[in-house]
Amino acid sequence: MCISTKLSLFYLAMLIVFCALTGSLLFQLRLLSQGYDQVLMGPVRQINDARMVQVDFKKQVQEWKDILLRGHNADDLARYTQQFHEKEQQVSVGANNLLAETDDAEVRQLLQDFLVAHQELGQKYRLAYSAFTSGNSDFKAADAIVRGQDRAPTDLFDKVVGRLSLSVQESIQSQRQAAQRNRELALAIASGLLVLLGLVGFWIVRGILGRLQRLKAVSDRLAAADVSGLIIDVSGNDEIGEFGQSMKGVHAAIEELLRIDTLKLAAKA
């Protein structure tokens, strides 16, 4: 194989390797992007939804307090009652949607317990509301029915938010570890391929230089007409091998000239 072909193949191999490394890097980036998209569309979205439900539940409790504090006025009573029921509905819908989204068994159980507690709390709110409206806006009697009853569902949903927050942290940490593994794998593959290319290139260059050095030594001896015991061992199917064959022809021609000169000198003697 001629030297130009060897160098062309080596260049082609380098081009293929760098294209493969580029493709591998783009693939790793896509995997990393997909992983973080899954985190954003899964745990992160769920924790955001959970916090919205948490805020709506706190607003529901606040609307009940507004009923007790300001419900002596018919217009205020109607307004705060409507707002209370709207928040109650939003909490129920949000918690059920979150239950349908999550696959975490612990979160699902906490949400189910919360929905039961929230429904029971709603029933007590209705009893307290009846006592409030039928007792000439006696907020003390109504408050006594539901006092402290919101603590259990509040604690349950706080646990939901805490568990989802932990899930987000675990997912992000998992993505970081996956990114680290992929980066180390890419570096290992790139290093291995570059070392392999370096070894192949060193082997090619060393072979070419070694044969050129032997060819130069032969050329120097032929230039000095020193052909005694000269052996031309420069073979190969490339330009250097062809030049070596030419050197063998030169060697033979010089030997023939020396032989003729020797014969002429012998004849004169």
The 8 nearest C-alpha neighbors of each residue, nearest first, counted from 0:
[[1, 236, 237, 4, 2, 5, 235, 3],
 [237, 2, 0, 4, 3, 238, 236, 5],
 [3, 1, 5, 4, 237, 6, 0, 238],
 [2, 4, 6, 5, 1, 7, 0, 8],
 [3, 5, 7, 1, 2, 6, 8, 0],
 [6, 4, 2, 8, 7, 3, 9, 1],
 [7, 5, 9, 3, 8, 4, 10, 2],
 [8, 6, 4, 10, 9, 5, 3, 11],
 [9, 7, 11, 5, 10, 6, 12, 4],
 [8, 10, 6, 12, 11, 7, 5, 13],
 [9, 11, 13, 7, 12, 8, 6, 14],
 [12, 10, 8, 14, 9, 13, 7, 15],
 [11, 13, 9, 15, 14, 10, 8, 16],
 [14, 12, 16, 10, 11, 15, 17, 9],
 [13, 15, 11, 17, 12, 16, 18, 10],
 [16, 14, 12, 18, 13, 17, 19, 11],
 [17, 15, 19, 13, 18, 14, 12, 20],
 [16, 18, 20, 14, 19, 15, 21, 13],
 [19, 17, 21, 15, 20, 16, 22, 14],
 [20, 18, 16, 22, 17, 21, 23, 15],
 [21, 19, 17, 23, 22, 18, 24, 16],
 [20, 22, 18, 24, 23, 19, 17, 25],
 [21, 23, 19, 25, 20, 24, 18, 26],
 [24, 22, 20, 26, 21, 25, 19, 27],
 [23, 25, 21, 27, 26, 22, 20, 28],
 [24, 26, 28, 22, 27, 23, 29, 21],
 [27, 25, 23, 29, 24, 28, 22, 30],
 [28, 26, 30, 24, 29, 25, 31, 23],
 [29, 27, 31, 25, 26, 30, 32, 24],
 [28, 30, 32, 26, 31, 27, 33, 25],
 [31, 29, 27, 33, 28, 32, 34, 26],
 [30, 32, 28, 34, 29, 33, 27, 35],
 [33, 31, 29, 35, 34, 30, 28, 36],
 [34, 32, 36, 30, 31, 35, 29, 37],
 [35, 33, 31, 37, 36, 32, 30, 38],
 [34, 36, 38, 32, 37, 33, 39, 31],
 [37, 35, 33, 39, 38, 34, 40, 32],
 [36, 38, 40, 34, 35, 39, 41, 33],
 [37, 39, 35, 41, 36, 40, 42, 43],
 [40, 38, 43, 36, 37, 41, 44, 35],
 [39, 41, 37, 44, 38, 36, 43, 42],
 [40, 42, 38, 39, 44, 37, 43, 45],
 [41, 43, 45, 167, 44, 38, 46, 166],
 [44, 42, 39, 46, 45, 41, 167, 38],
 [45, 43, 47, 40, 46, 41, 42, 39],
 [44, 46, 48, 42, 47, 43, 49, 41],
 [45, 47, 49, 43, 48, 44, 163, 42],
 [48, 46, 44, 50, 45, 49, 43, 51],
 [49, 47, 45, 51, 46, 50, 44, 52],
 [50, 48, 46, 52, 51, 47, 45, 53],
 [49, 51, 53, 47, 52, 48, 54, 46],
 [50, 52, 48, 54, 53, 49, 55, 47],
 [53, 51, 55, 49, 50, 90, 54, 93],
 [52, 54, 50, 56, 51, 55, 49, 57],
 [53, 55, 51, 57, 56, 52, 50, 58],
 [56, 54, 58, 52, 57, 53, 86, 90],
 [57, 55, 59, 53, 58, 54, 90, 52],
 [56, 58, 54, 60, 59, 55, 61, 53],
 [57, 59, 61, 55, 56, 60, 62, 54],
 [60, 58, 56, 62, 86, 61, 57, 83],
 [59, 61, 57, 63, 58, 62, 56, 64],
 [60, 62, 58, 64, 63, 59, 57, 65],
 [61, 63, 65, 59, 83, 64, 60, 79],
 [64, 62, 66, 60, 61, 65, 83, 59],
 [63, 65, 61, 67, 66, 62, 68, 60],
 [64, 66, 62, 68, 63, 67, 69, 61],
 [67, 65, 70, 63, 64, 69, 68, 79],
 [66, 68, 64, 138, 65, 70, 69, 63],
 [69, 67, 65, 66, 70, 64, 138, 71],
 [68, 70, 66, 71, 65, 67, 75, 72],
 [71, 69, 76, 66, 72, 67, 75, 68],
 [70, 72, 69, 136, 73, 76, 75, 68],
 [73, 71, 70, 75, 74, 76, 69, 77],
 [72, 74, 76, 75, 77, 71, 70, 78],
 [75, 73, 77, 76, 72, 78, 70, 79],
 [76, 74, 78, 72, 77, 73, 70, 79],
 [75, 77, 70, 73, 74, 79, 78, 80],
 [76, 78, 80, 74, 75, 79, 81, 73],
 [79, 77, 75, 81, 80, 76, 74, 82],
 [78, 80, 82, 81, 76, 77, 66, 83],
 [79, 81, 83, 77, 82, 78, 76, 84],
 [82, 80, 84, 78, 79, 83, 77, 85],
 [83, 81, 79, 85, 80, 84, 86, 78],
 [82, 84, 80, 62, 86, 59, 81, 85],
 [83, 85, 87, 81, 86, 82, 88, 80],
 [86, 84, 82, 88, 87, 83, 89, 81],
 [87, 85, 89, 59, 83, 88, 84, 55],
 [86, 88, 84, 90, 85, 89, 59, 83],
 [89, 87, 85, 91, 86, 90, 84, 92],
 [90, 88, 86, 92, 91, 87, 93, 85],
 [91, 89, 93, 87, 52, 88, 92, 56],
 [90, 92, 88, 94, 89, 93, 95, 87],
 [91, 93, 89, 95, 94, 90, 96, 88],
 [94, 92, 96, 90, 95, 91, 52, 89],
 [93, 95, 97, 91, 96, 92, 90, 98],
 [94, 96, 98, 92, 97, 93, 91, 99],
 [97, 95, 99, 93, 98, 94, 92, 100],
 [96, 98, 100, 94, 99, 95, 93, 101],
 [97, 99, 95, 96, 100, 101, 107, 94],
 [98, 100, 96, 97, 101, 95, 102, 107],
 [101, 99, 97, 98, 96, 102, 45, 41],
 [100, 102, 103, 98, 99, 97, 107, 106],
 [103, 101, 104, 100, 107, 106, 99, 98],
 [102, 104, 106, 105, 101, 107, 108, 163],
 [105, 103, 107, 106, 102, 108, 101, 109],
 [106, 104, 108, 107, 103, 109, 162, 159],
 [107, 105, 109, 103, 108, 104, 159, 110],
 [106, 108, 104, 110, 105, 109, 98, 103],
 [109, 107, 111, 105, 110, 106, 112, 104],
 [110, 108, 106, 112, 111, 107, 113, 159],
 [109, 111, 113, 107, 112, 108, 106, 114],
 [110, 112, 108, 114, 113, 109, 107, 115],
 [111, 113, 109, 115, 110, 114, 116, 108],
 [114, 112, 110, 116, 152, 111, 115, 155],
 [115, 113, 117, 111, 116, 112, 118, 110],
 [114, 116, 118, 112, 113, 117, 119, 111],
 [117, 115, 113, 119, 118, 114, 152, 120],
 [118, 116, 114, 120, 115, 119, 113, 152],
 [117, 119, 121, 115, 120, 116, 114, 122],
 [120, 118, 116, 122, 121, 117, 115, 123],
 [119, 121, 117, 123, 118, 122, 116, 124],
 [122, 120, 124, 118, 119, 123, 117, 125],
 [121, 123, 125, 119, 124, 120, 118, 126],
 [124, 122, 126, 120, 125, 121, 127, 145],
 [123, 125, 121, 127, 122, 126, 128, 120],
 [126, 124, 128, 122, 123, 127, 129, 121],
 [127, 125, 123, 129, 128, 124, 130, 122],
 [126, 128, 141, 130, 124, 125, 129, 144],
 [127, 129, 125, 131, 130, 126, 124, 132],
 [130, 128, 126, 132, 131, 127, 133, 125],
 [129, 131, 127, 133, 128, 141, 132, 134],
 [130, 132, 136, 128, 141, 134, 137, 129],
 [133, 131, 129, 136, 134, 130, 135, 128],
 [132, 134, 130, 131, 135, 129, 136, 128],
 [135, 133, 131, 137, 136, 132, 130, 129],
 [134, 136, 137, 133, 132, 131, 71, 130],
 [137, 135, 131, 132, 134, 71, 138, 70],
 [138, 136, 131, 134, 135, 139, 140, 141],
 [137, 139, 141, 67, 140, 136, 142, 131],
 [140, 138, 142, 141, 137, 143, 131, 67],
 [139, 141, 143, 142, 138, 137, 144, 130],
 [142, 140, 127, 138, 131, 143, 139, 144],
 [141, 143, 139, 144, 145, 140, 146, 138],
 [142, 144, 146, 140, 141, 145, 139, 127],
 [145, 143, 142, 141, 127, 146, 140, 123],
 [146, 144, 148, 142, 143, 123, 147, 124],
 [145, 147, 143, 148, 142, 144, 149, 141],
 [146, 148, 149, 150, 145, 151, 143, 144],
 [149, 147, 145, 150, 146, 120, 151, 152],
 [150, 148, 147, 151, 152, 153, 120, 145],
 [149, 151, 153, 148, 147, 152, 154, 155],
 [150, 152, 154, 153, 149, 155, 148, 116],
 [153, 151, 155, 113, 154, 116, 150, 149],
 [154, 152, 150, 156, 151, 155, 149, 157],
 [155, 153, 157, 151, 152, 156, 150, 158],
 [156, 154, 152, 158, 153, 157, 113, 151],
 [155, 157, 159, 158, 153, 154, 152, 160],
 [156, 158, 154, 160, 159, 155, 153, 161],
 [157, 159, 161, 156, 155, 160, 162, 154],
 [160, 158, 156, 162, 157, 161, 106, 163],
 [161, 159, 163, 157, 158, 162, 164, 49],
 [162, 160, 158, 164, 159, 163, 157, 165],
 [161, 163, 165, 159, 164, 160, 158, 166],
 [162, 164, 166, 160, 165, 161, 46, 159],
 [165, 163, 161, 167, 166, 162, 160, 168],
 [164, 166, 168, 162, 163, 167, 169, 161],
 [165, 167, 163, 169, 164, 168, 170, 162],
 [168, 166, 170, 164, 42, 165, 169, 43],
 [167, 169, 165, 171, 166, 170, 172, 164],
 [168, 170, 166, 172, 167, 171, 173, 165],
 [171, 169, 173, 167, 172, 168, 166, 174],
 [170, 172, 174, 168, 173, 169, 167, 175],
 [173, 171, 175, 169, 174, 170, 168, 176],
 [172, 174, 170, 176, 171, 175, 169, 177],
 [175, 173, 177, 171, 172, 176, 178, 170],
 [176, 174, 172, 178, 173, 177, 179, 171],
 [175, 177, 179, 173, 178, 174, 180, 172],
 [178, 176, 174, 180, 179, 175, 181, 173],
 [179, 177, 175, 181, 176, 180, 182, 174],
 [178, 180, 176, 182, 177, 181, 175, 183],
 [181, 179, 177, 183, 182, 178, 184, 176],
 [180, 182, 184, 178, 183, 179, 185, 177],
 [181, 183, 179, 185, 184, 180, 178, 186],
 [184, 182, 186, 180, 181, 185, 187, 179],
 [185, 183, 181, 187, 186, 182, 180, 188],
 [184, 186, 182, 188, 187, 183, 189, 181],
 [187, 185, 189, 183, 184, 188, 190, 182],
 [186, 188, 184, 190, 185, 189, 191, 183],
 [187, 189, 191, 185, 190, 186, 192, 184],
 [190, 188, 186, 192, 191, 187, 185, 193],
 [191, 189, 187, 193, 188, 192, 186, 194],
 [192, 190, 188, 194, 189, 193, 187, 195],
 [191, 193, 195, 189, 194, 190, 196, 188],
 [192, 194, 196, 190, 195, 191, 197, 189],
 [195, 193, 197, 191, 196, 192, 190, 198],
 [196, 194, 192, 198, 193, 197, 191, 199],
 [197, 195, 193, 199, 194, 198, 200, 192],
 [198, 196, 194, 200, 195, 199, 201, 193],
 [197, 199, 201, 195, 200, 196, 202, 194],
 [200, 198, 202, 196, 201, 197, 203, 195],
 [199, 201, 197, 203, 202, 198, 196, 204],
 [202, 200, 198, 204, 199, 203, 205, 197],
 [201, 203, 199, 205, 200, 204, 198, 206],
 [204, 202, 200, 206, 201, 205, 199, 207],
 [205, 203, 207, 201, 206, 202, 208, 200],
 [204, 206, 202, 208, 207, 203, 201, 209],
 [207, 205, 209, 203, 204, 208, 202, 210],
 [206, 208, 204, 210, 205, 209, 211, 203],
 [209, 207, 211, 205, 210, 206, 204, 212],
 [208, 210, 212, 206, 211, 207, 205, 213],
 [209, 211, 213, 207, 212, 208, 214, 206],
 [212, 210, 214, 208, 213, 209, 215, 207],
 [213, 211, 215, 209, 214, 210, 208, 216],
 [212, 214, 210, 216, 211, 215, 217, 209],
 [213, 215, 211, 217, 212, 216, 210, 218],
 [216, 214, 218, 212, 217, 213, 211, 219],
 [215, 217, 213, 219, 218, 214, 212, 220],
 [218, 216, 214, 220, 215, 219, 221, 213],
 [217, 219, 215, 221, 216, 220, 222, 214],
 [218, 220, 222, 216, 217, 221, 215, 223],
 [221, 219, 225, 223, 217, 222, 218, 224],
 [220, 222, 224, 218, 223, 219, 225, 217],
 [223, 221, 219, 220, 224, 218, 225, 217],
 [222, 224, 220, 221, 225, 219, 226, 218],
 [225, 223, 221, 222, 226, 220, 253, 219],
 [226, 224, 220, 223, 227, 221, 222, 229],
 [227, 225, 229, 224, 228, 221, 220, 250],
 [226, 228, 229, 225, 224, 254, 230, 220],
 [227, 229, 226, 230, 225, 231, 220, 254],
 [230, 228, 226, 227, 231, 225, 217, 220],
 [231, 229, 232, 228, 217, 226, 247, 227],
 [230, 232, 233, 229, 247, 217, 243, 246],
 [233, 231, 230, 234, 243, 213, 214, 210],
 [234, 232, 243, 231, 240, 210, 214, 235],
 [233, 235, 240, 232, 243, 236, 239, 244],
 [236, 234, 240, 237, 233, 239, 241, 0],
 [235, 237, 0, 240, 1, 234, 238, 241],
 [236, 1, 238, 240, 0, 239, 235, 2],
 [239, 237, 241, 240, 1, 242, 2, 236],
 [238, 240, 242, 241, 237, 243, 235, 211],
 [241, 239, 235, 234, 243, 237, 242, 238],
 [242, 240, 238, 244, 243, 239, 237, 245],
 [241, 243, 245, 239, 244, 240, 238, 246],
 [244, 242, 246, 240, 233, 245, 241, 239],
 [243, 245, 247, 241, 246, 242, 240, 248],
 [246, 244, 242, 248, 243, 247, 249, 241],
 [247, 245, 243, 249, 248, 244, 250, 242],
 [246, 248, 250, 244, 245, 249, 251, 243],
 [249, 247, 245, 251, 246, 250, 252, 244],
 [250, 248, 246, 252, 247, 251, 253, 245],
 [249, 251, 247, 253, 248, 252, 246, 254],
 [250, 252, 248, 254, 249, 253, 247, 255],
 [253, 251, 249, 255, 254, 250, 248, 256],
 [254, 252, 256, 250, 255, 251, 257, 249],
 [255, 253, 257, 251, 252, 256, 258, 250],
 [254, 256, 258, 252, 253, 257, 251, 259],
 [257, 255, 253, 259, 258, 254, 260, 252],
 [256, 258, 260, 254, 255, 259, 261, 253],
 [257, 259, 255, 261, 256, 260, 254, 262],
 [260, 258, 262, 256, 261, 257, 263, 255],
 [261, 259, 263, 257, 262, 258, 264, 256],
 [260, 262, 258, 264, 259, 263, 257, 265],
 [263, 261, 265, 259, 260, 264, 266, 258],
 [264, 262, 260, 266, 265, 261, 259, 267],
 [263, 265, 261, 267, 262, 266, 260, 268],
 [264, 266, 262, 268, 263, 267, 261, 260],
 [267, 265, 263, 268, 264, 262, 261, 260],
 [268, 266, 264, 265, 263, 262, 261, 260],
 [267, 265, 266, 264, 263, 262, 261, 260]]
